[in-house]
């Protein structure tokens, strides 16, 4: 059977389709970020059923005949106004429609996506289902892709599902795509009928529109090299896939004439195993004001907003850490972490404003803190003046490092988690239970939902340790940068 998931896989790569059918064990397990997106999709999909009250087809994907029979029974019942996970079969393609909504003697096909901005692949998904439903003999009126409305602000209490979800009519696209969909279905069926996998070289398609879970298998014979080409600045993963498919795996495989000045510098650092310090580092670090504050934020963003006064996927600041080197040279650490899903922004802002005071440079390592502070000023107009005062004192260490320092230990990345161990021997994140922002959001949600006080204390400590490590890392990186100057 060709499901809608397999059809979308075929649209990306015929080899991906064949592998999903016959060699699924070769797929790389999802990483935490991918798993989080999959979990979010399921959560949104379950909630979306309440947008159109109706009946869920209980038979799962392992029992297609039961699902088809149950769907037929529900379609014949005039009291049923919506069917979720309705099953339809046409020419070897078996689909399950997220929501089928009765409109008189016809039905609307609704495909739900846990995003705030739909993509072409989402439209393809919805149009394919509308086409299959029509071919299966049902009178399909319209095709919709339903996404989360980025303009809906959750007030707290009960969600307004009609405002949380946004319907986009893609019926015209579905009708125009009918001929192409039929051709794509024939091609996908032909691929499934093959006894051997199709020959497809890796390339950009391995990452578009989704990262293929079989990418690792298809690139398994690529050599492990000490200086991969994707460590060159401005050579992203998609470009690197094309270059490596051509056999250009190492930086040294790239003609010198194809590299810009910065890429040549990075290549030379790796070839000679040496660091580079540019002449602009000293001026970039001069003129900074004491005391020195090192600041990092953690935010919580969910597809279904749970924090009062927030939107879908809106990053709400729930945690800050600040290490301060005061005028006497003492290192002091202070921190804030919200306890629940009440709006934390006022408490976050007031505590931060108090800690950084009105004097000293405030160091960050990315533009993220500035972005969050600007949004915080808009959300809290009564604190806007003080917040903009904090923004005016920010000093971003990331562009200073990118413009003036490269070390082979960076491995092509300026992430603080790569820069830190390269510049500060023995300093890393390996001992922490929370090691990145995705894990931090998951830990925050788990902490708020955790009924056991002891377990909550442990999760809270994990979050505080992680955010505190980020600001201590900035202290150490800043000290290492000054050390490169002999200061």
VEXKOLBA-206302 format. One record per residue (C-alpha): residue in three letters; x, y, z. Coordinates in steps of 0.001 Angstrom, whole numbers, plus 524288, in hexadecimal, padded with zeros to 5 digits. Layout:
REM VEXKOLBA-206302
ALAXYZ
...
***
This chain:
REM VEXKOLBA-206302
UNK800008000080000
UNK8046780DE47FD48
UNK8012A816A2808E3
UNK801868257380858
UNK80E49824F28100F
UNK8144181C13805CB
UNK80EE7824A87FAE8
UNK8159883095800B8
UNK822088288C80241
UNK82155824ED7F3D6
UNK81FCC833347F041
UNK82CB1835C17F730
UNK83449829C87F2A1
UNK8306281CD17EC9E
UNK83B418160A7F438
UNK835AD81B3B800F2
UNK828858153E7FD41
UNK82EAB8080F7FA05
UNK8366080800806B6
UNK82A5E80B7580EC4
UNK823347FFF2808B9
UNK82DCD7F59D808F2
UNK839267FA0E81190
UNK8336F8026781C76
UNK83D8A7FD1E825FD
UNK847F28051581ED7
UNK841EC811F28233C
UNK8493381A0782D3D
UNK8412881B8F839BC
UNK83BFC8297C83B6A
UNK8448F832C384330
UNK83E8E83A3784EC9
UNK83B0C845F484653
UNK8343E83D9183C17
UNK82D79835A18468F
UNK8289D8422484CF6
UNK822AD8468F84001
UNK81C398394D83E26
UNK8169E839C784BE1
UNK811AB8479D84963
UNK80B1C8430483CEC
UNK803D58384E84412
UNK7FF9B8419784ED9
UNK7FA8784BA184528
UNK7F3D38412083D1A
UNK7EC7583BF3848C9
UNK7E8048498C84CC7
UNK7E41084CE383ED8
UNK7D9A18426D83F20
UNK7D24784ACD848E3
UNK7D1DB855BB83ED0
UNK7C7EB84D6E83767
UNK7C0728452484147
UNK7BE21837C383B8E
UNK7C1E58296D83C28
UNK7CF658235C83BDE
UNK7D191817288339C
UNK7D74280E1D83DD6
UNK7DD7F803E2834EC
UNK7EC04806A9833F5
UNK7F52E805EB8284D
UNK7F77A7F77C82A5F
UNK7E9227F497827BD
UNK7E5D27FB8681AE3
UNK7D9E97F34A817A4
UNK7D3C67F677824B9
UNK7D6E5804EA822DE
UNK7D0A18050A81554
UNK7C46A7FE2981A54
UNK7C3408072D82604
UNK7C4D88132081D42
UNK7BA2480E6181417
UNK7B0E580C6081F8D
UNK7B36D81A0B824E2
UNK7B1CE8206C8177C
UNK7A45981A4181688
UNK7A01A81F93823B9
UNK799E182D28821BC
UNK79BE98304983022
UNK7AACA8300082E7A
UNK7AFAA83D9082B33
UNK7BE4383ABE82B0B
UNK7C6C282EAC829E6
UNK7D4D282E6C82E8F
UNK7DEB4824F2828B4
UNK7D4E58210B81E2A
UNK7DA998168A8153B
UNK7D9DD8167C80651
UNK7DFB580D5B7FC32
UNK7E24F8105D7EDE3
UNK7EB44809477E472
UNK7F434803E87EF00
UNK7F4AA810807F6DD
UNK7EEDE80FB88047C
UNK7EDBE81C9080BDB
UNK7E8B5820ED81911
UNK7E2E182EA3818D5
UNK7E577836ED824DA
UNK7D7A983C85824A3
UNK7CC7383A7881B3B
UNK7C1D1844B281D8D
UNK7B3E88433B8188F
UNK7AEBA84E598101D
UNK7A0E384A8980C28
UNK7A23583F5E80287
UNK7B0E08419E80103
UNK7BCF88414F8098B
UNK7C89C84A2A80C0A
UNK7D61C8441980D56
UNK7DE7E84A3F81805
UNK7ECF684755819B5
UNK7F26D84C60826A7
UNK80080850E58282A
UNK80719854E9834D4
UNK80D238611882EC4
UNK809FF86F9082DFE
UNK80E56870C481FE9
UNK80A71866A281600
UNK813F2861DF80BA7
UNK8120585C807FE04
UNK8139484E9E8030C
UNK8080F850D580C37
UNK7FFC985523800AE
UNK8040D849107F923
UNK7FFE4840A6804A0
UNK7F262846D38055A
UNK7F0638469C7F6A5
UNK7F440838477F5A1
UNK7EA3B834957FFD3
UNK7DF8683CA07F949
UNK7E2AA835E17EC6D
UNK7E284828347F258
UNK7D5B982AD07F978
UNK7CF9982F7B7ECB8
UNK7D4D4823DF7E517
UNK7CF9581AC27EF94
UNK7C1E681F7E7EC3B
UNK7BEF58295A7F6E8
UNK7B9F0836C77F369
UNK7C54183F0D7F841
UNK7C1B684D757F8C0
UNK7CE0D854787FD22
UNK7DBF1851998017E
UNK7E1A6858EE80D0E
UNK7EEC485966813AD
UNK7ECBE85D22821DE
UNK7F8118636982930
UNK7F9C086A96835F6
UNK7F6628790383583
UNK8023A880F8839AB
UNK7F95088C8983CE6
UNK7F1428858784743
UNK7F5AB8894A854DA
UNK7F1C187F8C85F48
UNK7EB3D886EA86A80
UNK7EC0D87BAA87426
UNK7E15C8721A87793
UNK7DA7886B3F86C59
UNK7E01386BE785EA0
UNK7D7E487204853DE
UNK7D9F7867A984963
UNK7D38686F9383EA4
UNK7DDCA87A11840D6
UNK7E92587106843DA
UNK7E7CF86A11836C8
UNK7E822870998297E
UNK7E22C86A4D81D71
UNK7E81086C9080FFE
UNK7E00A8689880434
UNK7E8B78613F7FA7A
UNK7DDCE85BBB7F213
UNK7E1FB862ED7E5C5
UNK7EFBC85D937E75E
UNK7EA2F84FE97E953
UNK7E25C8508A7DCBA
UNK7EDF2855BA7D4FF
UNK7F6F484B2E7DA6B
UNK7EE1C83FA37D718
UNK7F58D83B677CAEF
UNK802C083CAD7D1AA
UNK7FDDE835247DD76
UNK7F998829E37D4DF
UNK806F8829737CE4F
UNK80DE1829F27DB77
UNK8056781EE87E07E
UNK808E3816807D4BD
UNK81756819467D6CF
UNK816878160B7E552
UNK80F7C8093A7E287
UNK819B3805AC7D86A
UNK8246D808227E270
UNK81DAD7FF7D7EC68
UNK81C867F4BA7E22E
UNK82B427F4977DFEA
UNK832B87E9537E621
UNK83F247F1727E7A0
UNK840D57FF3C7ECD9
UNK8417D80A2F7E2CA
UNK84EC3810787E0B1
UNK84E4B81E457E630
UNK85A63825F87EA31
UNK85A0182E277F69C
UNK857CE83CB97F4E2
UNK84F96848367F956
UNK8437483FD97F83B
UNK848468385A8042E
UNK844C48446580C29
UNK838FD84A01804FA
UNK82E2284B49808D9
UNK83226842D58147C
UNK83ED583C7281878
UNK83E1E82E8A8138F
UNK83FA38246081E51
UNK8478081C15814B5
UNK851A7826A38122F
UNK85B4C81FF681B3D
UNK859CE8132481406
UNK85B2E819438068E
UNK867A88204B80AB8
UNK86D5181508812A1
UNK878AE8132980938
UNK87CEC82154809B2
UNK88A3C821F98104F
UNK88C438275D81DEC
UNK8956E832DE81BEC
UNK89C1783C0782598
UNK897F88484F81E6B
UNK88AA384638817F9
UNK886C184FF480D9E
UNK87ACA8546581540
UNK883B485A5D81F98
UNK886AE86524815DB
UNK87F3B871BF818BF
UNK872FF8738281099
UNK872FA8656D80BFF
UNK86623860CB81179
UNK861A2852D6812AB
UNK85A5A852F6805B6
UNK86610857F07FE1F
UNK86EDD84E618053F
UNK866058431880142
UNK867D7846B67F2FF
UNK8768A8488A7F453
UNK8787083BB97FB81
UNK87012834837F19D
UNK879EE839A37E78D
UNK88505833ED7EF90
UNK88978840C17F59F
UNK8898183C9E803E2
UNK894AE844AE8096D
UNK897BD8532480972
UNK8A3EE84FBD801B5
UNK89B45849E37F712
UNK8964C8578A7F3F6
UNK89E0085F5E7E9CE
UNK8A42986B527F008
UNK89DC7873E67E5BD
UNK8905D86F6B7EA8E
UNK892C78743A7F87E
UNK8910D881D47FE07
UNK89A9F8885B80758
UNK894208834C813B1
UNK893168757480E60
UNK8A176875A180A8E
UNK8A4F4879EA81850
UNK89D1C86EE581EA6
UNK8A2E9864EB8155A
UNK8B0A5869A88189F
UNK8ADFF868D08274C
UNK8AA2C85A8D825E3
UNK8B54B8572781CBB
UNK8BF4E85D45825E4
UNK8B7F88599A8326C
UNK8B91786748837C8
UNK8B00E871D283CC4
UNK8AE3A87F1683687
UNK8AC5288BE383DD8
UNK8A8E3897C7835C6
UNK8AD7E8A5AE8382B
UNK89FB28AA1383B34
UNK89E628A236847BB
UNK8A51C8AC558505C
UNK89CD08B7E284BC1
UNK8907F8AF7984C9C
UNK8931D8AC7485AF5
UNK897568BA2F85EBC
UNK88EDE8C4D486477
UNK886248BB8286BF6
UNK880AB8BFE9878F3
UNK881FD8B95B88643
UNK87B918B25088D0C
UNK87A468A75588327
UNK86D478A02988263
UNK86BF48936E87AA6
UNK85DE08908D87714
UNK856898851687136
UNK847F98825086F6F
UNK83FF28760986E05
UNK83261876A886829
UNK826B986DAE8670E
UNK81F8086CB785A26
UNK8148D8632885774
UNK80C02860E884B7E
UNK8001B8614B85447
UNK8021986D1E85D1C
UNK80149869DF86B8A
UNK80739876378715A
UNK7FD42880F787316
UNK7FE4888C118693D
UNK806B58845085FAC
UNK8051F87FB28519F
UNK807F1872EC84AA4
UNK8169F8708B84A70
UNK8192C87DC5850A8
UNK825B087CE1858C9
UNK821FF881AB86668
UNK82D92884B586F48
UNK82CCF87C1B87B56
UNK83AE187BE58801D
UNK846F788452880D4
UNK8548F8827788659
UNK85E1A88D6588915
UNK86C4688C4088D44
UNK871E9899548915C
UNK8800889D12893A7
UNK87EA28A89F89CCF
UNK888058B3E189E79
UNK88FE68AC658A8A8
UNK891CD8A10389F3C
UNK8886E897E38A65F
UNK8802688EB289DFB
UNK871E488E9D8A24B
UNK867038863589C83
UNK8586E8892989CF7
UNK84D1D882D0895EF
UNK83E80882488937D
UNK835AE876E888FB4
UNK826EE8775088E87
UNK81F4486D3189641
UNK8138C86AFF88D69
UNK80B8886F18881A7
UNK806E587C108870E
UNK80C4A8877687F16
UNK81A55888B188431
UNK81E53894C287C95
UNK81C7289F32886F8
UNK823D0897758914D
UNK82E47894178874C
UNK830188A24F88367
UNK82FD08A840890F8
UNK8399989EA6896A1
UNK842B88A05188B0B
UNK8422F8AF2788B56
UNK8457F8AEF5899BF
UNK851168A5B089828
UNK857E88AC9A88CD7
UNK8558A8B9F0892DE
UNK859448C5DA88AEE
UNK867F28C3F288978
UNK870C78BAD7881F2
UNK871218B3D9874F3
UNK867F18A85287363
UNK86DC589D3186B69
UNK865B48939286393
UNK869518895385981
UNK85F8988B3C84E59
UNK855368953084A9E
UNK84AC688CBF8511D
UNK84AA4893F785E19
UNK8491F8A0FC85719
UNK83DB089BAA84F37
UNK836FC8967585B63
UNK839288A333862AD
UNK8335E8AB1785772
UNK8272F8A28C8579D
UNK826E18A38A86669
UNK826EB8B26586583
UNK81B1D8B1DC85C78
UNK8140C8A8748658C
UNK8170A8B0DA87187
UNK815E08BF1786D49
UNK816D18C38687B75
UNK824808BD8887BEE
UNK8287F8C11886E21
UNK831B78CC1887216
UNK839548C3B687BA4
UNK839BA8B83C87230
UNK83EF18C0BB86733
UNK849298C584870BA
UNK84D8F8B7648723D
UNK84D928B5738637D
UNK856508C168861A2
UNK860CE8BB1D86A15
UNK861278ADF18632D
UNK86E148A95D85D61
UNK86CEC89D7285499
UNK879278951585556
UNK8751988C4F849FA
UNK877DB895E383EC8
UNK88476899ED845A0
UNK8890788BC484581
UNK884638895983790
UNK88B7C8954083255
UNK8982D893B1839BD
UNK89AE5885BE83E34
UNK89B4F878338385D
UNK8A03D86BC783ECC
UNK8A05185E3183899
UNK898F485994844A2
UNK88D4A861B58404D
UNK88B0485764835B2
UNK8847F8613F82CF1
UNK87AFD865EB83762
UNK87AB08722A83FB9
UNK870F986C5984949
UNK8755B86EF18571C
UNK875168603E85969
UNK87FDC85EDB84F2B
UNK8872686B7E85208
UNK887BC86918860A9
UNK88F5785C3786112
UNK898598610585630
UNK89C4586D4A85DAA
UNK89AB98685786BA0
UNK8A0C485B0886DF0
UNK89834851B1875A7
UNK88C0385A4A875D7
UNK8800E853FB86F99
UNK871CE8501F87182
UNK873BB8416D87268
UNK870088405B880BE
UNK862CD8471187F48
UNK855AC8402187E5E
UNK8509E84B46875C3
UNK859DD84E5E86A9F
UNK8528F856CD860D1
UNK846BB85F7185EF1
UNK83DE08547685A2E
UNK840D184C918665D
UNK83ED4858C286EAF
UNK8311085AE686953
UNK82DB884CA886B9D
UNK8331684D6687975
UNK82B4E859BD87C4E
UNK81EA585375877BC
UNK821D08473B87F9B
UNK824C284F7688BB3
UNK817D8856BA88AE8
UNK8100F84A3E88894
UNK8176484215892B4
UNK80E9083EE889E70
UNK8199F839DE8A6FF
UNK8205F845078AE72
UNK82D3E83DB88AF33
UNK82D9F83B5F8A094
UNK82A2E849A889E3E
UNK835E584DCA8A662
UNK83EDA8453E89E23
UNK8398884A8589147
UNK83AA28586189647
UNK848D88562B899FF
UNK84BA88505F88C88
UNK8463F85CA488611
UNK84D98865E088F08
UNK85A4085E5E88D00
UNK858FB85F0B87E38
UNK855EC86D8187D40
UNK8604A8709688762
UNK86A48868F587F76
UNK86741871688739C
UNK86A7687E1387AAA
UNK876638786888164
UNK87AC0873E7873E6
UNK879DE8820086F36
UNK882598866587A8D
UNK88CA287C51876F0
UNK88BEF87F3D86855
UNK88D6088DDB86ADD
UNK8990E88B4C8738D
UNK89EFA882638692A
UNK89D2C88CDC85EC1
UNK8A45B896A986737
UNK8AEC288C5586971
UNK8B0D188B5785ABF
UNK8B496899AB85B26
UNK8BDBF8977D86682
UNK8B4AB89F5286F5B
***
